[in-house]
Amino acid sequence: GLTEEQLKSKTLHSEEYSLAPSVASRLTNAKRNGQRIIAIGTTSLRVLETVYEKESQIFHPEEGKTDIFLSPGDHI
């Protein structure tokens, strides 16, 4: 679980991810068509938040690390 210090500083360990082009395309199409995208697990949610570009409504296929900290109520 999260420590009190992590909650106060809003920092969390980084996690590696890889989002394939085919998956990014399916996610982008779903979002543009008004479908809900439900992440199962915190790692999945962190990845979706990292690779999503709100202005263009595109999920970018990429590999990298995410260290974003999400709070209750955060969503794309």
C-alpha positions as CSV (number, residue, x, y, z in Angstrom):
1,G,0.0,0.0,0.0
2,L,0.9,3.6,-0.1
3,T,2.8,5.3,2.7
4,E,1.7,8.5,4.3
5,E,4.9,10.1,2.9
6,Q,4.0,9.0,-0.7
7,L,0.5,10.5,-0.3
8,K,1.9,13.8,1.0
9,S,4.6,14.1,-1.6
10,K,2.5,12.7,-4.4
11,T,5.3,10.5,-5.6
12,L,5.3,6.8,-6.6
13,H,7.8,4.4,-8.0
14,S,8.1,4.2,-11.8
15,E,6.8,1.3,-13.9
16,E,7.8,0.2,-17.4
17,Y,5.2,-0.2,-20.0
18,S,4.7,-1.0,-23.7
19,L,1.6,0.0,-25.7
20,A,1.3,-1.7,-29.1
21,P,0.1,0.3,-32.1
22,S,-2.9,-2.0,-32.6
23,V,-4.0,-1.5,-29.0
24,A,-3.4,2.3,-29.1
25,S,-5.6,2.5,-32.3
26,R,-8.4,0.5,-30.7
27,L,-8.3,2.7,-27.6
28,T,-8.3,5.8,-29.7
29,N,-11.3,4.6,-31.7
30,A,-13.2,3.7,-28.6
31,K,-12.6,7.0,-27.0
32,R,-13.6,9.0,-30.1
33,N,-16.8,6.9,-30.3
34,G,-17.8,7.8,-26.8
35,Q,-17.1,4.3,-25.4
36,R,-16.0,3.9,-21.8
37,I,-12.5,2.6,-21.3
38,I,-12.0,0.9,-17.9
39,A,-8.5,0.1,-16.7
40,I,-8.1,-2.9,-14.5
41,G,-5.4,-2.2,-12.0
42,T,-3.3,0.8,-11.1
43,T,-0.5,0.1,-13.6
44,S,-3.0,0.0,-16.5
45,L,-4.5,3.3,-15.4
46,R,-1.1,5.0,-15.1
47,V,-0.2,3.8,-18.6
48,L,-3.4,5.1,-20.1
49,E,-3.0,8.4,-18.4
50,T,0.6,8.6,-19.6
51,V,0.0,7.8,-23.3
52,Y,-3.2,9.8,-23.8
53,E,-3.2,13.2,-25.5
54,K,-6.4,15.0,-24.5
55,E,-6.3,17.7,-27.2
56,S,-6.2,15.3,-30.1
57,Q,-7.9,12.4,-28.2
58,I,-5.2,10.0,-29.3
59,F,-3.5,7.2,-27.4
60,H,0.1,7.0,-28.5
61,P,1.7,3.7,-29.0
62,E,5.0,3.8,-27.1
63,E,7.3,2.2,-24.6
64,G,8.7,3.9,-21.6
65,K,8.3,4.4,-17.9
66,T,5.5,6.2,-16.0
67,D,5.9,7.7,-12.6
68,I,2.6,9.7,-12.5
69,F,0.7,9.8,-9.2
70,L,-3.1,9.5,-9.5
71,S,-5.5,10.6,-6.8
72,P,-9.1,9.6,-6.3
73,G,-11.3,11.2,-9.0
74,D,-8.5,11.5,-11.6
75,H,-9.6,10.3,-15.1
76,I,-9.1,11.0,-18.8
